[in-house]
Amino acid sequence: MLALLLVLAAIAYLKRDFARWAYHHYQFLGLQSRAMAHVAPPGTVALEQEAVAAAKLVAGGGDHAAGPIARPDLSPLGVGAQWRPAIFLQYWPAIAPGALPDGAVVYLGERTSPGGARRLILITTQSTYAIVSLLVEHRTFVAYVVDPATWRTPAVVTAGTLAPRLKSPHEPLKPLRIYAGQPDPRDPSRFTIDLFYDGKAGVVDGWLEDVGGAPVVRLKVRGGEKEEES
């Protein structure tokens, strides 16, 4: 009788443990669905380097946070605004604890490769500096591709730093504005990111393609100041 009671207690414990896991995973899958369905409102500014416009965005109390335009030793150049949407801040720690990407979020949403692979794509933008001149900012796009979780498998994240880079000289200061990317309504694999630099409009074309059975993101700049392509 004692053995039977112990077995029944163990079964009850496992059922409770599974029920707790199932409840939390159900919540996570709902969060993931919202991240994959995310589309930024058209005209959303993802990165603003013009000081007055940046201050207004940060003061607006939305999803914009203050971010340095340049390295700390170049602080006179001021502080810009970076867009970090709430769904990104909620979802990313759930799939990559302690590894929240830095920089402005310039694209977040689902795309499907020509081979039918559905992926969540996150594109952020960050600054690096040329060794020969700390007054030349090289703005790099970083892509993260997420194979979404299911009831049977966890989410898998792959990441890599991608060209193109945008060269943004800061003498004289030429503010850069990047708008949050938009999905292409005619092609489920593609998206575009508009930008405005030094009085010139440009576009970053992005797409998800199959390479050796693994979907990867490609980017290419049209207009603006182009330094290189992926």
SERO-4910 file (N, C-alpha, C, O; in steps of 0.05 Angstrom, whole numbers):
BEGIN
 pado doro    nc1    nc2    nc3   cac1   cac2   cac3    cc1    cc2    cc3    oc1    oc2    oc3
  Met    A     16    -24      0      0      0      0     17     25      0     12     45    -14
  Leu    A     39     25     16     56     48     17     69     53    -10     71     76    -18
  Ala    A     78     32    -23     90     35    -50     70     48    -69     78     65    -85
  Leu    A     45     39    -68     25     50    -86     21     80    -81     18     96    -99
  Leu    A     20     87    -55     16    115    -48     39    132    -58     36    155    -67
  Leu    A     64    121    -56     87    135    -65     86    139    -96     93    161   -106
  Val    A     78    119   -110     75    121   -139     54    142   -147     59    158   -164
  Leu    A     31    141   -133     10    161   -139     20    189   -133     13    208   -147
  Ala    A     35    192   -111     45    219   -104     65    229   -125     65    252   -132
  Ala    A     82    210   -135    101    218   -156     87    226   -181     94    246   -194
  Ile    A     66    211   -188     51    218   -213     37    245   -209     38    262   -228
  Ala    A     26    250   -186     13    276   -181     34    299   -183     27    320   -193
  Tyr    A     58    294   -173     78    315   -174     87    320   -203     89    343   -211
  Leu    A     90    299   -218     98    302   -246     76    317   -262     82    334   -279
  Lys    A     51    310   -256     29    324   -270     29    353   -263     25    370   -281
  Arg    A     34    360   -238     35    388   -230     58    402   -244     55    425   -253
  Asp    A     81    389   -244    104    401   -257     99    405   -287    106    426   -298
  Phe    A     87    385   -300     81    388   -329     61    410   -334     64    426   -353
  Ala    A     41    412   -317     20    432   -320     33    460   -317     25    479   -332
  Arg    A     52    463   -299     65    489   -295     81    496   -320     81    518   -330
  Trp    A     97    475   -330    112    480   -355     94    487   -378    100    506   -393
  Ala    A     72    472   -381     54    476   -404     42    504   -403     39    517   -424
  Tyr    A     35    514   -379     23    540   -376     44    562   -384     37    580   -400
  His    A     68    560   -375     88    580   -381     96    578   -411    101    599   -423
  His    A     97    554   -422    104    552   -451     82    563   -468     87    575   -489
  Tyr    A     57    559   -460     34    570   -474     36    601   -475     32    613   -495
  Gln    A     44    612   -452     47    641   -451     70    650   -469     68    670   -483
  Phe    A     92    635   -469    115    642   -486    108    640   -515    115    658   -531
  Leu    A     93    620   -523     85    617   -551     67    640   -560     69    649   -583
  Gly    A     51    650   -542     35    673   -548     52    698   -552     47    714   -570
  Leu    A     72    701   -535     91    723   -538    106    721   -564    110    741   -578
  Gln    A    114    697   -571    128    693   -596    111    700   -620    120    711   -639
  Ser    A     86    692   -619     67    698   -641     65    729   -645     64    738   -667
  Arg    A     64    743   -623     62    772   -625     88    784   -637     87    803   -652
  Ala    A    110    773   -629    136    783   -641    137    777   -671    146    794   -686
  Met    A    128    754   -679    129    747   -707    109    763   -724    114    768   -747
  Ala    A     87    770   -712     67    786   -726     73    816   -724     58    832   -736
  His    A     94    823   -710    100    852   -706    106    866   -732    122    857   -748
  Val    A     93    889   -736     99    907   -758    100    935   -747     81    945   -735
  Ala    A    123    949   -750    125    976   -739    107    994   -754    104    992   -779
  Pro    A     94   1013   -740     77   1033   -754     94   1048   -775    116   1056   -769
  Pro    A     84   1051   -800     99   1066   -820    108   1093   -809     93   1107   -796
  Gly    A    133   1100   -815    144   1126   -806    156   1126   -779    166   1146   -769
  Thr    A    157   1102   -766    170   1100   -740    200   1105   -743    213   1091   -759
  Val    A    211   1123   -727    240   1128   -728    254   1109   -710    248   1107   -686
  Ala    A    272   1093   -721    287   1073   -706    313   1085   -694    321   1077   -673
  Leu    A    325   1103   -709    350   1116   -700    349   1145   -709    344   1151   -732
  Glu    A    353   1163   -690    353   1192   -695    378   1204   -683    383   1202   -659
  Gln    A    395   1217   -700    419   1230   -691    417   1260   -689    435   1273   -678
  Glu    A    396   1272   -700    393   1301   -697    383   1306   -669    363   1296   -660
  Ala    A    398   1324   -655    395   1326   -626    366   1335   -617    355   1323   -599
  Val    A    355   1355   -630    328   1365   -622    307   1343   -627    290   1338   -610
  Ala    A    308   1331   -651    288   1311   -657    291   1287   -639    271   1275   -631
  Ala    A    316   1280   -632    321   1257   -614    310   1262   -587    298   1245   -574
  Ala    A    314   1286   -577    304   1294   -550    274   1292   -549    262   1283   -529
  Lys    A    260   1300   -570    231   1298   -571    221   1269   -570    202   1263   -557
  Leu    A    235   1252   -585    228   1223   -585    231   1211   -558    214   1196   -548
  Val    A    254   1217   -545    259   1205   -518    239   1216   -498    230   1201   -480
  Ala    A    233   1242   -500    214   1254   -481    185   1245   -485    168   1249   -468
  Gly    A    180   1232   -508    153   1225   -515    142   1202   -498    118   1197   -499
  Gly    A    159   1188   -484    150   1167   -466    142   1141   -480    128   1125   -468
  Gly    A    150   1137   -505    143   1112   -519    166   1092   -517    176   1086   -496
  Asp    A    173   1081   -540    193   1059   -541    221   1069   -548    238   1054   -555
  His    A    225   1096   -547    251   1107   -553    268   1111   -528    257   1120   -507
  Ala    A    293   1105   -530    312   1109   -508    335   1126   -518    342   1126   -541
  Ala    A    348   1140   -499    371   1156   -507    395   1137   -512    398   1117   -499
  Gly    A    410   1144   -533    434   1129   -539    455   1147   -550    449   1166   -564
  Pro    A    481   1142   -544    502   1160   -553    505   1160   -583    503   1139   -596
  Ile    A    510   1183   -595    515   1185   -623    543   1175   -629    548   1162   -649
  Ala    A    561   1180   -610    589   1172   -615    601   1161   -589    587   1158   -569
  Arg    A    626   1154   -591    640   1143   -568    640   1163   -545    637   1187   -549
  Pro    A    644   1153   -520    643   1172   -497    664   1194   -499    658   1216   -489
  Asp    A    687   1189   -511    707   1211   -514    699   1232   -534    713   1252   -537
  Leu    A    677   1226   -549    667   1246   -568    640   1256   -559    623   1263   -575
  Ser    A    635   1257   -533    609   1264   -522    598   1290   -531    573   1293   -531
  Pro    A    614   1310   -538    602   1336   -548    584   1332   -572    568   1350   -578
  Leu    A    586   1309   -586    569   1305   -609    540   1300   -601    522   1302   -617
  Gly    A    535   1294   -575    508   1293   -566    497   1265   -563    511   1245   -565
  Val    A    471   1264   -557    457   1238   -552    434   1236   -572    419   1254   -576
  Gly    A    433   1212   -584    411   1207   -603    389   1191   -590    388   1187   -566
  Ala    A    370   1182   -607    348   1166   -597    348   1139   -612    353   1137   -636
  Gln    A    343   1118   -596    342   1091   -607    314   1079   -601    304   1081   -579
  Trp    A    303   1065   -621    277   1052   -618    282   1023   -608    296   1008   -621
  Arg    A    270   1016   -585    272    990   -574    244    981   -565    237    985   -541
  Pro    A    228    970   -583    200    965   -578    196    946   -555    212    929   -550
  Ala    A    173    949   -542    166    933   -518    166    903   -525    175    887   -508
  Ile    A    156    895   -548    155    866   -554    183    855   -556    187    831   -549
  Phe    A    202    870   -566    230    861   -567    241    857   -539    254    837   -533
  Leu    A    235    876   -521    246    875   -494    232    853   -478    244    843   -458
  Gln    A    208    845   -486    194    823   -472    203    795   -483    207    777   -467
  Tyr    A    205    794   -509    209    768   -522    238    759   -520    244    735   -514
  Trp    A    257    777   -526    285    768   -529    297    756   -503    310    735   -505
  Pro    A    292    767   -479    303    754   -455    292    726   -451    305    710   -437
  Ala    A    269    720   -463    258    693   -460    272    672   -477    272    648   -470
  Ile    A    285    680   -499    299    661   -516    329    663   -513    343    644   -519
  Ala    A    339    685   -503    368    689   -499    373    704   -474    381    728   -475
  Pro    A    369    692   -451    373    706   -425    401    718   -422    421    704   -428
  Gly    A    402    743   -414    428    756   -410    442    764   -435    465    772   -434
  Ala    A    428    763   -458    442    769   -484    424    788   -500    420    784   -524
  Leu    A    414    809   -488    397    828   -502    415    845   -520    433    859   -511
  Pro    A    409    844   -547    426    860   -565    425    890   -560    404    901   -552
  Asp    A    448    903   -564    450    932   -561    440    946   -586    436    933   -607
  Gly    A    437    972   -585    431    988   -608    402    990   -615    385    979   -602
  Ala    A    397   1006   -636    369   1011   -645    359    986   -660    374    973   -674
  Val    A    333    980   -656    320    959   -670    309    971   -696    292    988   -696
  Val    A    320    962   -719    311    973   -745    293    954   -760    281    962   -780
  Tyr    A    291    929   -751    271    911   -763    265    889   -743    283    878   -731
  Leu    A    239    882   -740    231    860   -723    206    849   -735    186    863   -738
  Gly    A    206    823   -743    182    811   -754    188    785   -769    211    778   -772
  Glu    A    167    772   -777    170    746   -791    174    750   -821    162    768   -833
  Arg    A    192    734   -832    195    731   -861    197    701   -868    205    685   -851
  Thr    A    190    695   -892    190    667   -901    209    664   -925    206    679   -945
  Ser    A    228    646   -924    247    642   -946    233    630   -970    211    618   -967
  Pro    A    245    631   -994    233    619  -1017    228    589  -1014    210    578  -1026
  Gly    A    244    576   -996    240    548   -991    218    542   -971    213    519   -965
  Gly    A    205    563   -960    183    559   -942    190    559   -912    174    553   -895
  Ala    A    215    567   -905    224    568   -877    214    594   -865    222    616   -873
  Arg    A    198    592   -844    188    615   -829    208    622   -808    216    605   -792
  Arg    A    217    648   -807    236    656   -787    229    684   -776    217    700   -790
  Leu    A    235    688   -751    233    715   -739    260    729   -744    281    718   -738
  Ile    A    259    753   -755    284    768   -761    285    792   -743    266    807   -741
  Leu    A    308    796   -731    315    820   -716    339    833   -729    360    820   -732
  Ile    A    337    858   -736    360    874   -746    365    897   -727    347    913   -722
  Thr    A    389    899   -717    397    922   -700    419    937   -715    432    927   -733
  Thr    A    425    961   -705    447    977   -717    464    987   -695    454    997   -674
  Gln    A    491    986   -699    510    994   -679    532   1010   -693    534   1010   -717
  Ser    A    548   1023   -676    570   1040   -686    597   1028   -680    601   1017   -659
  Thr    A    615   1030   -700    643   1024   -695    659   1047   -707    648   1064   -721
  Tyr    A    685   1049   -701    701   1072   -710    726   1063   -724    739   1043   -716
  Ala    A    734   1078   -745    758   1072   -759    782   1078   -742    783   1099   -728
  Ile    A    803   1061   -743    827   1066   -727    840   1092   -735    852   1106   -718
  Val    A    839   1098   -761    853   1122   -771    839   1148   -763    852   1169   -763
  Ser    A    814   1146   -756    800   1171   -749    776   1165   -731    757   1152   -740
  Leu    A    777   1175   -707    754   1171   -688    731   1189   -696    709   1188   -684
  Leu    A    734   1206   -716    713   1224   -725    697   1212   -748    679   1225   -759
  Val    A    703   1187   -755    688   1173   -776    673   1149   -764    686   1130   -755
  Glu    A    647   1151   -764    630   1129   -753    623   1110   -774    614   1117   -796
  His    A    627   1084   -769    618   1063   -787    595   1049   -774    598   1036   -753
  Arg    A    571   1052   -786    547   1040   -774    542   1013   -787    538   1011   -811
  Thr    A    542    993   -770    539    965   -779    512    954   -771    502    959   -749
  Phe    A    500    939   -790    475    925   -784    482    897   -775    500    883   -786
  Val    A    467    888   -754    471    861   -743    445    846   -745    424    856   -736
  Ala    A    445    823   -757    421    807   -761    420    783   -743    440    769   -739
  Tyr    A    396    778   -732    391    754   -716    368    740   -729    347    752   -735
  Val    A    371    714   -733    350    697   -746    341    676   -726    358    661   -716
  Val    A    315    676   -720    305    658   -700    287    636   -713    267    643   -726
  Asp    A    295    611   -709    277    589   -716    258    586   -693    266    578   -671
  Pro    A    232    593   -697    214    595   -674    209    569   -660    212    547   -671
  Ala    A    203    571   -634    197    548   -617    170    536   -624    153    550   -635
  Thr    A    167    511   -618    142    497   -620    137    483   -593    152    487   -574
  Trp    A    116    467   -592    111    451   -567    133    430   -563    137    420   -541
  Arg    A    146    423   -585    166    401   -584    195    411   -584    213    398   -573
  Thr    A    200    434   -596    227    444   -599    231    472   -588    212    488   -590
  Pro    A    254    479   -577    259    506   -568    266    525   -591    273    516   -613
  Ala    A    265    551   -586    274    570   -606    304    568   -609    319    564   -589
  Val    A    314    572   -634    342    571   -640    350    597   -653    338    605   -673
  Val    A    370    611   -641    378    637   -651    405    635   -665    424    623   -654
  Thr    A    407    646   -689    433    649   -702    437    678   -708    418    693   -713
  Ala    A    462    687   -706    468    715   -709    494    719   -724    512    702   -723
  Gly    A    497    742   -737    522    749   -749    523    778   -757    502    789   -764
  Thr    A    546    790   -756    549    818   -764    550    819   -794    566    805   -807
  Leu    A    533    836   -806    530    836   -835    539    863   -847    534    884   -834
  Ala    A    550    863   -871    551    887   -887    522    890   -897    507    871   -895
  Pro    A    514    913   -907    531    937   -912    535    953   -887    521    952   -867
  Arg    A    556    970   -889    561    990   -868    556   1017   -880    562   1022   -903
  Leu    A    546   1035   -863    542   1063   -872    564   1080   -859    566   1080   -834
  Lys    A    579   1094   -875    600   1111   -864    589   1139   -859    579   1152   -878
  Ser    A    591   1148   -835    577   1173   -827    598   1192   -815    601   1192   -790
  Pro    A    611   1209   -831    631   1227   -820    619   1247   -800    597   1257   -805
  His    A    633   1253   -778    622   1271   -758    637   1298   -758    636   1312   -738
  Glu    A    650   1305   -780    664   1331   -781    661   1342   -809    678   1335   -826
  Pro    A    641   1357   -815    621   1367   -796    600   1345   -791    598   1326   -806
  Leu    A    586   1349   -769    565   1329   -761    543   1327   -782    532   1347   -791
  Lys    A    538   1303   -791    516   1298   -810    498   1277   -798    503   1253   -800
  Pro    A    476   1286   -785    459   1267   -771    447   1246   -790    440   1252   -813
  Leu    A    444   1222   -779    432   1200   -794    405   1193   -781    403   1192   -757
  Arg    A    386   1188   -798    360   1179   -788    353   1153   -803    355   1151   -827
  Ile    A    345   1132   -787    337   1107   -798    309   1101   -789    303   1103   -765
  Tyr    A    292   1093   -808    264   1087   -801    261   1057   -797    276   1041   -808
  Ala    A    243   1049   -780    238   1021   -775    229   1007   -800    212   1017   -815
  Gly    A    241    984   -805    236    969   -830    207    960   -834    193    956   -814
  Gln    A    200    957   -859    173    948   -866    174    923   -883    191    920   -901
  Pro    A    156    904   -878    155    880   -895    145    886   -923    128    904   -926
  Asp    A    155    872   -943    146    875   -970    119    860   -973    119    836   -970
  Pro    A     98    875   -979     71    861   -981     70    842  -1005     52    825  -1006
  Arg    A     88    845  -1024     87    828  -1048    105    804  -1047    103    786  -1064
  Asp    A    124    804  -1028    144    782  -1027    149    776   -997    160    792   -983
  Pro    A    140    752   -988    142    746   -959    171    742   -949    175    739   -925
  Ser    A    190    742   -967    218    738   -959    232    765   -955    254    766   -944
  Arg    A    220    787   -964    235    813   -966    224    834   -947    201    832   -938
  Phe    A    241    854   -941    234    877   -925    252    900   -933    273    896   -945
  Thr    A    244    924   -926    260    948   -932    263    966   -907    245    966   -890
  Ile    A    286    980   -906    291    998   -884    299   1025   -896    320   1027   -910
  Asp    A    283   1045   -892    288   1072   -903    307   1087   -885    307   1083   -861
  Leu    A    324   1104   -898    342   1120   -882    345   1148   -896    339   1151   -919
  Phe    A    355   1167   -880    359   1194   -890    386   1204   -878    389   1205   -854
  Tyr    A    405   1210   -896    432   1217   -887    443   1240   -904    443   1239   -929
  Asp    A    451   1261   -891    465   1284   -905    447   1294   -928    458   1300   -950
  Gly    A    421   1297   -923    403   1307   -944    396   1288   -965    383   1295   -985
  Lys    A    404   1262   -963    398   1243   -983    382   1219   -972    387   1210   -950
  Ala    A    362   1211   -987    346   1188   -979    358   1163   -989    370   1162  -1011
  Gly    A    356   1142   -974    367   1116   -982    349   1094   -972    331   1098   -956
  Val    A    354   1070   -982    338   1046   -974    357   1023   -970    376   1019   -986
  Val    A    353   1008   -948    367    982   -945    347    960   -952    326    957   -939
  Asp    A    353    945   -973    337    922   -980    346    898   -964    370    893   -962
  Gly    A    327    883   -952    334    859   -938    317    836   -947    294    840   -956
  Trp    A    328    812   -946    313    789   -954    324    764   -941    348    763   -934
  Leu    A    307    744   -938    314    718   -926    317    699   -949    298    695   -965
  Glu    A    340    686   -951    344    666   -972    355    640   -961    367    640   -939
  Asp    A    352    619   -976    361    593   -967    390    588   -977    395    590  -1001
  Val    A    408    583   -959    436    578   -966    444    551   -953    447    550   -928
  Gly    A    447    531   -969    454    505   -958    434    494   -938    441    480   -919
  Gly    A    409    500   -942    388    490   -925    383    507   -900    366    501   -884
  Ala    A    399    528   -896    396    546   -873    389    574   -882    405    587   -896
  Pro    A    365    584   -874    358    611   -882    377    632   -870    383    631   -846
  Val    A    386    650   -887    403    672   -878    392    699   -888    377    699   -908
  Val    A    399    720   -875    391    747   -883    412    760   -900    436    759   -894
  Arg    A    403    773   -921    421    789   -939    411    818   -938    387    823   -935
  Leu    A    430    837   -939    423    866   -940    438    880   -962    460    872   -969
  Lys    A    426    900   -973    438    916   -995    428    944   -993    404    949   -990
  Val    A    446    964   -996    439    992   -994    434   1003  -1022    449    998  -1041
  Arg    A    412   1019  -1024    406   1035  -1048    406   1064  -1040    390   1071  -1023
  Gly    A    423   1081  -1052    422   1109  -1045    435   1115  -1019    448   1097  -1007
  Gly    A    432   1139  -1009    445   1147   -984    475   1146   -988    484   1149  -1010
  Glu    A    490   1141   -967    519   1138   -969    526   1109   -966    524   1098   -944
  Lys    A    533   1095   -988    538   1066   -988    567   1061   -985    584   1073   -999
  Glu    A    574   1044   -966    603   1036   -964    608   1009   -975    627   1005   -990
  Glu    A    591    990   -969    594    963   -979    568    947   -978    549    956   -965
  Glu    A    567    925   -991    543    908   -992    549    881   -980    572    873   -978
  Ser    A    527    868   -971    531    840   -961    530    821   -984    532    797   -981
***
